[in-house]
Amino acid sequence: MGPTRPATLVVAGLASAAVAWLLVSSFYSRIPPLPWLPIVTLLGLAVLEGYAAANTRARIARRPGRDPVDPLAVARFVVLAKASALAGSIFAGFYAGLDAWLLIERTRAAANDVPAASAGLAASLALVGAALWLERSCRVPDLPDRDPDEDDRSRRDDL
């Protein structure tokens, strides 16, 4: 499994924005005001993943006062980070498409939904950032550079 590609996140976000624009332009008059609970949920996930990223990085680096890291937990964090980054980009695209449509629409209902849509976009982008940070924090640190001549000598000694 490789690192998350930014192009994947951008394509998912753009596709989600296009779908949101189409849905909102067709059905906006039938939907209730935007709720704030999904925004709070996205922001809570971003905070938790940011904390997990900082804690995991410290444990992998074996900083004093930190317990060693469980390799299976790191693998689970990587899967969580990849899924959260993709979900966050989909939500960000949806909120961006919704926000763009709301800013063009000149009704009182649309103006009342702009703060929730903008906050949703910000929370989604925060989740993407925290997820990418968590994924990056799960990498094994590079070993210090060694002398290539020493590597050749040790291989010859093994033969």
C-alpha positions as a LaTeX table, in Angstrom:
\begin{tabular}{lrrr}
\hline
Residue & $x$ (\AA) & $y$ (\AA) & $z$ (\AA) \\
\hline
Met1 & 0.00 & 0.00 & 0.00 \\
Gly2 & 1.46 & 3.33 & $-1.06$ \\
Pro3 & 0.87 & 6.85 & 0.19 \\
Thr4 & $-2.33$ & 8.63 & $-0.74$ \\
Arg5 & $-1.98$ & 10.47 & $-4.01$ \\
Pro6 & $-3.11$ & 14.09 & $-4.09$ \\
Ala7 & $-4.56$ & 13.54 & $-7.56$ \\
Thr8 & $-6.94$ & 10.92 & $-6.16$ \\
Leu9 & $-8.20$ & 13.36 & $-3.56$ \\
Val10 & $-8.59$ & 16.18 & $-6.09$ \\
Val11 & $-10.52$ & 14.01 & $-8.55$ \\
Ala12 & $-12.82$ & 12.73 & $-5.80$ \\
Gly13 & $-13.42$ & 16.28 & $-4.58$ \\
Leu14 & $-14.15$ & 17.63 & $-8.06$ \\
Ala15 & $-16.53$ & 14.79 & $-8.88$ \\
Ser16 & $-18.32$ & 15.31 & $-5.58$ \\
Ala17 & $-18.58$ & 19.06 & $-6.23$ \\
Ala18 & $-20.14$ & 18.43 & $-9.63$ \\
Val19 & $-22.68$ & 15.99 & $-8.18$ \\
Ala20 & $-23.49$ & 18.41 & $-5.35$ \\
Trp21 & $-24.03$ & 21.27 & $-7.80$ \\
Leu22 & $-26.41$ & 19.16 & $-9.90$ \\
Leu23 & $-28.36$ & 17.87 & $-6.92$ \\
Val24 & $-28.64$ & 21.20 & $-5.17$ \\
Ser25 & $-29.65$ & 23.07 & $-8.31$ \\
Ser26 & $-32.43$ & 20.54 & $-8.90$ \\
Phe27 & $-33.70$ & 19.88 & $-5.37$ \\
Tyr28 & $-32.73$ & 22.85 & $-3.18$ \\
Ser29 & $-36.30$ & 24.00 & $-2.66$ \\
Arg30 & $-37.19$ & 20.61 & $-1.17$ \\
Ile31 & $-34.40$ & 20.19 & 1.39 \\
Pro32 & $-34.45$ & 21.51 & 4.97 \\
Pro33 & $-31.84$ & 23.96 & 6.29 \\
Leu34 & $-28.32$ & 22.55 & 6.49 \\
Pro35 & $-27.61$ & 20.76 & 9.79 \\
Trp36 & $-24.52$ & 21.48 & 11.88 \\
Leu37 & $-24.04$ & 17.95 & 13.29 \\
Pro38 & $-22.08$ & 16.60 & 10.28 \\
Ile39 & $-19.76$ & 19.60 & 10.55 \\
Val40 & $-19.12$ & 18.96 & 14.24 \\
Thr41 & $-18.52$ & 15.29 & 13.46 \\
Leu42 & $-15.99$ & 16.07 & 10.72 \\
Leu43 & $-14.21$ & 18.53 & 12.97 \\
Gly44 & $-14.14$ & 16.03 & 15.84 \\
Leu45 & $-12.61$ & 13.39 & 13.58 \\
Ala46 & $-10.00$ & 15.89 & 12.42 \\
Val47 & $-9.03$ & 16.69 & 16.03 \\
Leu48 & $-8.83$ & 13.01 & 16.99 \\
Glu49 & $-6.72$ & 12.13 & 13.96 \\
Gly50 & $-4.44$ & 15.10 & 14.61 \\
Tyr51 & $-3.90$ & 13.89 & 18.17 \\
Ala52 & $-3.27$ & 10.35 & 16.92 \\
Ala53 & $-0.74$ & 11.69 & 14.41 \\
Ala54 & 1.23 & 13.58 & 17.04 \\
Asn55 & 1.14 & 10.67 & 19.49 \\
Thr56 & 2.07 & 8.06 & 16.87 \\
Arg57 & 4.97 & 10.11 & 15.52 \\
Ala58 & 6.37 & 10.49 & 19.05 \\
Arg59 & 6.01 & 6.79 & 19.75 \\
Ile60 & 7.62 & 5.73 & 16.47 \\
Ala61 & 10.52 & 8.13 & 17.12 \\
Arg62 & 10.80 & 6.59 & 20.63 \\
Arg63 & 10.78 & 9.90 & 22.41 \\
Pro64 & 11.37 & 9.72 & 26.16 \\
Gly65 & 8.27 & 9.01 & 28.21 \\
Arg66 & 6.43 & 7.32 & 25.33 \\
Asp67 & 5.56 & 3.64 & 25.15 \\
Pro68 & 6.73 & 1.68 & 22.09 \\
Val69 & 4.24 & 1.59 & 19.26 \\
Asp70 & 2.27 & $-1.52$ & 18.33 \\
Pro71 & 2.87 & $-2.29$ & 14.62 \\
Leu72 & $-0.70$ & $-3.51$ & 14.16 \\
Ala73 & $-2.04$ & $-0.25$ & 15.59 \\
Val74 & 0.09 & 1.70 & 13.10 \\
Ala75 & $-1.30$ & $-0.37$ & 10.24 \\
Arg76 & $-4.82$ & 0.37 & 11.45 \\
Phe77 & $-4.00$ & 4.07 & 11.68 \\
Val78 & $-2.75$ & 4.05 & 8.09 \\
Val79 & $-5.99$ & 2.47 & 6.88 \\
Leu80 & $-8.00$ & 5.00 & 8.91 \\
Ala81 & $-5.95$ & 7.86 & 7.51 \\
Lys82 & $-6.37$ & 6.76 & 3.89 \\
Ala83 & $-10.12$ & 6.30 & 4.30 \\
Ser84 & $-10.50$ & 9.61 & 6.15 \\
Ala85 & $-8.53$ & 11.52 & 3.53 \\
Leu86 & $-10.76$ & 10.19 & 0.78 \\
Ala87 & $-13.97$ & 10.75 & 2.74 \\
Gly88 & $-12.82$ & 14.24 & 3.70 \\
Ser89 & $-12.09$ & 15.13 & 0.08 \\
Ile90 & $-15.53$ & 13.87 & $-0.97$ \\
Phe91 & $-17.20$ & 15.94 & 1.76 \\
Ala92 & $-15.02$ & 18.95 & 0.87 \\
Gly93 & $-16.06$ & 18.66 & $-2.76$ \\
Phe94 & $-19.71$ & 18.37 & $-1.79$ \\
Tyr95 & $-19.56$ & 21.39 & 0.52 \\
Ala96 & $-17.58$ & 23.38 & $-2.09$ \\
Gly97 & $-20.17$ & 22.67 & $-4.78$ \\
Leu98 & $-22.96$ & 23.50 & $-2.37$ \\
Asp99 & $-21.22$ & 26.68 & $-1.21$ \\
Ala100 & $-20.60$ & 27.82 & $-4.79$ \\
Trp101 & $-24.26$ & 27.32 & $-5.69$ \\
Leu102 & $-25.45$ & 29.06 & $-2.53$ \\
Leu103 & $-23.25$ & 32.09 & $-3.18$ \\
Ile104 & $-24.73$ & 32.48 & $-6.67$ \\
Glu105 & $-28.32$ & 31.98 & $-5.53$ \\
Arg106 & $-29.86$ & 35.20 & $-4.22$ \\
Thr107 & $-32.52$ & 34.00 & $-1.78$ \\
Arg108 & $-32.81$ & 34.37 & 1.97 \\
Ala109 & $-32.75$ & 30.58 & 2.47 \\
Ala110 & $-29.53$ & 30.29 & 0.47 \\
Ala111 & $-27.94$ & 33.13 & 2.42 \\
Asn112 & $-28.89$ & 31.39 & 5.69 \\
Asp113 & $-27.20$ & 28.15 & 4.55 \\
Val114 & $-23.89$ & 29.76 & 3.52 \\
Pro115 & $-22.33$ & 29.70 & 7.03 \\
Ala116 & $-23.06$ & 25.99 & 7.48 \\
Ala117 & $-21.76$ & 25.15 & 4.00 \\
Ser118 & $-18.58$ & 27.20 & 4.55 \\
Ala119 & $-17.99$ & 25.62 & 7.95 \\
Gly120 & $-18.53$ & 22.18 & 6.41 \\
Leu121 & $-15.93$ & 22.94 & 3.75 \\
Ala122 & $-13.45$ & 24.08 & 6.41 \\
Ala123 & $-14.10$ & 21.03 & 8.61 \\
Ser124 & $-13.72$ & 18.69 & 5.63 \\
Leu125 & $-10.42$ & 20.26 & 4.64 \\
Ala126 & $-9.26$ & 19.97 & 8.26 \\
Leu127 & $-10.09$ & 16.26 & 8.17 \\
Val128 & $-8.11$ & 15.80 & 4.95 \\
Gly129 & $-5.12$ & 17.60 & 6.47 \\
Ala130 & $-5.25$ & 15.62 & 9.72 \\
Ala131 & $-5.63$ & 12.34 & 7.82 \\
Leu132 & $-2.63$ & 13.08 & 5.61 \\
Trp133 & $-0.62$ & 14.06 & 8.70 \\
Leu134 & $-1.60$ & 10.80 & 10.41 \\
Glu135 & $-0.61$ & 8.81 & 7.33 \\
Arg136 & 2.73 & 10.61 & 7.21 \\
Ser137 & 3.27 & 10.07 & 10.94 \\
Cys138 & 2.97 & 6.32 & 10.50 \\
Arg139 & 6.04 & 6.10 & 8.27 \\
Val140 & 9.16 & 4.49 & 9.62 \\
Pro141 & 11.89 & 7.13 & 10.00 \\
Asp142 & 14.85 & 6.98 & 7.65 \\
Leu143 & 17.96 & 5.36 & 9.02 \\
Pro144 & 21.06 & 7.55 & 9.21 \\
Asp145 & 23.24 & 7.35 & 6.14 \\
Arg146 & 25.90 & 4.69 & 6.30 \\
Asp147 & 29.20 & 4.48 & 4.48 \\
Pro148 & 28.77 & 2.40 & 1.26 \\
Asp149 & 32.30 & 0.97 & 1.65 \\
Glu150 & 31.27 & $-0.39$ & 5.05 \\
Asp151 & 28.27 & $-2.13$ & 3.46 \\
Asp152 & 30.52 & $-3.78$ & 0.85 \\
Arg153 & 32.91 & $-5.00$ & 3.55 \\
Ser154 & 30.09 & $-6.46$ & 5.62 \\
Arg155 & 28.69 & $-8.31$ & 2.58 \\
Arg156 & 32.11 & $-9.79$ & 1.82 \\
Asp157 & 32.46 & $-10.90$ & 5.43 \\
Asp158 & 29.12 & $-12.70$ & 5.21 \\
Leu159 & 30.28 & $-14.75$ & 2.22 \\
\hline
\end{tabular}
